[in-house]
Amino acid sequence: MAPSIRLSPASRSLFDEPLAIAVHGLGPRQQVTLRTSLRDETGQLFQASAHYQAGDDGELDLARCPALPGGSFSGLEPMGLLWALQPQKPFWRLVKRDVQSPFLLQLEVFEGHGERPGRLLAQAQHERAFLRDGVRRVPVREGRIRATLFLPPGNGPFPGIIDLYGTGGGLPEYRACLLANNGFVVLALAFYSYEDLPKEMKEFHLEYFEEAVNYMLQHTQVKGPGIGLLGHSKGGDLCVSMASFLKGITATALINGSVANVGAVLRYKDITIPPLGFNLKHIKVNESGIADIIDALNNPLEGPDQQSFIPLEKAECCFLFIVGQDDHNWKSEFFAVEGSKRLQAHGKEKPEIVCYPGAGHYIEPPFFPMCAASMHLLFGKPVMWGGEPKAHCEAQIDAWQQIQAFFRKHLTGKPSGTSSKL
């Protein structure tokens, strides 16, 4: 019988769900190379491969068979062929632009473990989708708001979250959409470099974000009395500022965020918070031309830079800090600890801080391959984001559970049975 690839789910799965991969019909203890390929919407190719040996019965189940040395990973890694995907173009990060179409994953099985692929024995295709059936995607253009709202199927109301990304600008929707699949109403909010919003990160007005908060609080499908905020990187400190000054926020989760205002002036009514200063002399560039910017920002506890520290003690919400301990964008763990000290010094509840050794800056939803380095819009050159692929992948799976459990607990009042696996 000819070898065949068996996948579960068979033809389509959600991107943040595990995919079981097995090969049937091989010879006893036959050596094969498995390869996955995926093209992003710009046509850039991502690939991973691994060396395996079938069992005595000619069966190969990635959940039970460890990968042998020599491929993109080794050891027992049922999802290795997805998290180990790497771009063929240097400094390229996998992002999903159109959540309404799936990524198409190609799987191939080749004979042997040679440098060049041997004879093709079997192949299969699989769709990795972002939008669960029944989830509605609604573009929002109300007042100044430029956003996309994702509504879960069913009658609701559901816990509501505003989702913010970082200095990349635009309107990334994939994290908001994957969260909505899990029963949240999520507003992916653009804040610059999108449509008629400001083209550059010079200054932000909190009134814009206040409009978005009020939009969510008034939405019939959003369960009150408050909403949640989720922000990564620059989106993180914007969420801290929103929580500190705006009403109606119950829970704020930051993924490698800052508690100092970074990159642009922040204004709200008669309040101005300057951006944290930086020193370009503290940037190290390695022989590959990749910049390590971890020491570029000044310390927000010293001198005039103290004015950049966001007064998060004014917030009336609970905080969750997700920290990659190998973040090379900035000192996320330092920011989380200093935020915690500040809250407790003002008699506020201690925030949850979940630290992941070996995780870098871009902690994405599960199974996004780790991006070690890519172009930084503000620096105009490739920068190192940090992370070790396997540890980073495990962090993404756990963080995704932590974030959802945090929002369920604080936005619905229902405790969740999730505990950290790391």
N, C-alpha and C positions, 0 to 999 in steps of 0.2 A: 504494500500500500504506500502511496506517495506521501511524503511528509506534509503536514498542514499545521497552520497556526490557529490556536483556539483562544479567543478573547472573551472575557466576561467583565462587564456587559459586552454583548457580541459586536454591535456595529456603532454604538454611540454612547458616550458617557459625559458627565459634567466634568469640567476641567479640574475642579478641586476634589474629585472622587478618585479612589484607587482604581486601577485597571489590572485585572489578573491576566497574565500572559503565559501560555503553555504551547509547546510544540509536540505534535503526535506523529508517530510513524517513522521515527528515525531508527537507524541501526543500533544494536546494543552498544552502549558506551561511545557512540559516534560523537566526534568533535565537530562543533559548529560555531559559527560567529553570527550573532544576532545584531541587526542594525536598525535603528529608528531614524526617520527623516521627517522634518516638518518645515514648511516654508511660511514665513510671516506674510503679512499683507503687502509688503514692499517687494516680496520675492526672495528675500534673504533666506538662505538654507541653514538649518540647525540639524546637527547629527550627533548620535551617540552609538557606540558599539560595545559588545561584550563577548568574551569567549566562554563557551559552555561545553559540558560533556553530558550526553544523555545517560539515563540510567540503564541498567541491564535489560529493561523491558523496552528500550527505545523511546521512553517518555522523558520530556523535559518540562518541568513546572518551575517557573522562576520563584515561586513562593517556597520551594523546597530545595532547589539546586543553587549552590553558590556559584557566582561568576568566577572564572579562573583569572589569574593575573594576565595583563597584556592589553586589556581594553580600556574603555572610559572609566571603569570602576571594577572592583572585585569584591567577593564575599556575597552573602545572602542579601540581595537588594531587589525585592520584587518590582519596585518602581524605578530602579536605577536607569533603565532605558529612557525614562522621561525626565527625571531630574538632572541627568548628566548631559542632556542635549547642549551642544555648544555651537555658537555661530561660526560659519566658515569665514565671515568677514570680521576682522578684529574690532573690538570695542563696540559691539552691537548687542543691544539688549532686547530680549523677547517681550514685546507688549502686544496687547490685543486692541486694535482700533475699532473694529466693528463687532460689537458683541452679538449681533443678530446672525452672524455666520460662524460656523465652528472652525477650528483648526483641523486640518486633515493630517493624520499621523500615518506614515507608511512604515510597515514592519517587513523586514526581509531576513531570511535564514540562508546563510552561505555555508558551503562545505569547508571544514578545516579551520585552522587558526593562522593562516598565512598573513604576510604583510598586505598582500593584495587579496580582495575577496575571491574565494573559490567559486565553484558552480552554485548558481541560485537554486535552492531546494524548495522554497515556499515563500509566499508573500501575502500580505493582507493590508487592508486599509481600515482606519478607525477614525470616527469624528469625535473630537474633544470640544464639547459645546459649552457655552457660557450662560445661555438663557434657558431655564427650566420651562417646560410647557406650562402655559397659564400665567407666567410672570409678564406683566405689561411694562413696556418701555415708553415713557411719555416725555417728549422734549418740553422744557419749561422756559418760556420767554415772558415773564411777568415782571412789570416794572423794570428794574435794572438786572434782575436775576437771569443768568445764563447757566442752565443746568439741565440734567436729565433725571427724571424721577422713575424709580423702579417699584412697582406695586406687586406684592405676592398675590396668588390666586386666593379666592375665598372672600368672606364677608368683612373680616377685620372688626374693629380697628387693630392695627399692628404697631409694635414699637417702632419709632422713627429715628433715623440716623442721618446726619449730614456727613458726607465723605469728601475729604480734601487730600489731593496729592501735593507734590512739592514744586521745586523750581522749574520742572519741565514745562509747566503751564498747560494750556489747552484744556481738554475735558476728557480725561481718562474715565471710562465707565466700567471697566471689567471687575474691579473689586466690589463696587456698589451693586453690580448686577449679581455677582456670586453670593453676596450677603442677602440680597432680596430673595434668592432661591431658598434661603433658610428661614423665611418668615419675617423679614424686616422690611419696612418701607424705607428706601434709601434714596437720598438726593445726592447725586454726584454733582458737585458744584465747581464750576470754572471760576478762577479769580484773576487771571491775566492771560495775555497772549491767546485770546479766543474771541472771534467775531468782533463786536464793538468794544470789548473790554480793553483796558490799557495794554499796550504792546510790551512794555518793559516793567520790571520789578523796581519801581522807584519809590512809590508810596501806596499804602493800602488804607482804605477808609472802612472802619468797622461797621459803619451804617449799611454798607453793601451786604455784609454777612448777617447783620441784624434782620434785613429784609428776608433773607433765606430762612432764618430761624422762625420768623413770624409766619412765613408761608407754610412751613412744616407744622407749627403749632395750630394753625387754623385749618389744616387739611382734615377732611372727614375720615380718612382712612388711618390717620395717625393717632395712636393711643396716647393720651396725655398722662399726667399734667406736664411732663417735660420730655425733651428729646435727648439723644446721644450725639456725640461728635467723635469722628474717627479721622485722624490725620497722620500722614507719614512725612518725615523730614520737615521742610518748610511748612507743609500743611499742619504739622504737629504744633508749632508755636502759634500759628494762626488759631488753632483750636483752643490753646491755652488762653490766648487773648480774648476769644469769644466767651469762654467759660468765665473769665475774670470780670468782664464788663457787661455781658448781656444776660437778660432774664430768660428763664424757661429751659435751662440746660441742667440735666440730671446726672449725666455720666459722660466722661471724656476719656477716650483711649488714644494714646500716642504710640506710634511705631517709630522708634529712633527719632524722636522729636527733641525740641529744645525748649527750655523754660525762659530763655532770653529771646528777645525779638531779633531776628536775623535777616539781613539782606535788603531791607527796605524800611522806610519810616512808617510807623503805624499811627493813624490818627483816629480819635473818637471824640466827637463834640469838642470840648476845649482841652482834651488830653493828647499829648504827643509822646510817643515812645521811640527814641532813636534806635537805629540798628546797632547791634554789637560790632565793635571795631574789629579789624583784622590786620594781620601783618604778612604781606606776601613773601617776606624774607624767610618766614618759617615753613614755606612749602618746600618739600624735598622732591626732586625729579629723578627717577631711576634711569638706568641705561636704555630702557625701552621707550623712554619719553613719557612714562606715566607719572602723574603728579600724586604725591601723598599730601593731602591738605589737612590732615587731622590736627596739626598744631597752628593752623592759620588764624583761627578765631581767638580774640582776646578773652581773658577770664572775666565773666560778668559779676564777679565778687569784688573786683578791684577798681579803684579810681572812678573816672567818669563813666566807665562801662557798666557800673551798677545801675545807671538809669535805663539800661536795656532790659534788665531783669523784669519779667512780666509779673504784676502783683497778683499771683494766682491765689494768694490767701483770701482775696475778695470772692473767689468762686464759691458757689453754693452746690457743688456737685462732687461726685466721687471720681477719682482718677485711676487709670491703669496705664502704667508705663511698660511697653514692650521694648526690651533692650538687646541689641546684638552686641556682644562684648568685643567683637572684632570689627566694629563699625569704624571705617577710616574716613568717613565724611566729616564727622565731628564726634565729640566725647559724649555720646548718648547716655552712658551710665552715670557720668559726672552730673549731667543735667537732671537725670531722674532723682539722684540722691540729693542734690541741692534743692530741687523742687519739694521733695519729701520733707527735708529739714525746715524749709520755709513754712510749709503747711502746718507742721506740728508745732513750730515756734508760735504760731498764731492760734493754737488750740483746735486746729482742723484735723479731720480724720486722716490717718496715715494712708497714703495711696498704695495700691498694689503695684509692686515692681517685679516683673518676670524677666530674668536675665538668661540669655542663651550664649554659652561659650561657643566660639567657632562660627557664630552667625555674623554676617556683614550688615551693610546699611540697608540694602533693598530687601527687607523681609516682606515678601509678597504672599498672596494666597498659595495654598499647597500646590506643589509640583511645577511651579515656574522654575526653570533652571536658574541657578545662581549667576548673577552678573558680577564678575570680579572687577571689571574696569570698563568705563564707557565715557563718552564725551560729557563734559559738564557745561551747561549752557552759560553759566556766569563766568567760568574760567576760560572757556574756549579751547580747552585741551582735555585729553583723556585723564580721568582721575581714578584712583583705586578706591573701590567700595568696601573691600575686605570680605572675609568669610572663607570657610572651607566647605566645599560642595556638599558633602554628606551631612555634616553638622548643621549647615544652613538649611538644607531640605527638611531635616527633622524639626528644626526650630519653626519653620513655616507651618508645618502640620500642627504642631502644638499651639503656636500663637493664634492660629485661626480658631481653634477650639476655645482658647482663653478669652479671645475678643468676644465671641458670640455668647459665652457663658456670662461674661461681665455685663454685657448689654441686657441679656435676658433677666439677670438678677436685679439690675437697677431700674430697668424700664418696664418690667412686667411685675416685679415683686416676687417672681418665682425663682427660688434657688435652683441651680442646675447641678447635676451630679458630676460635673467635669473637674478632674484634678490634674495637675501637671504631670506629664509622663516623663519629664526630663529631670 
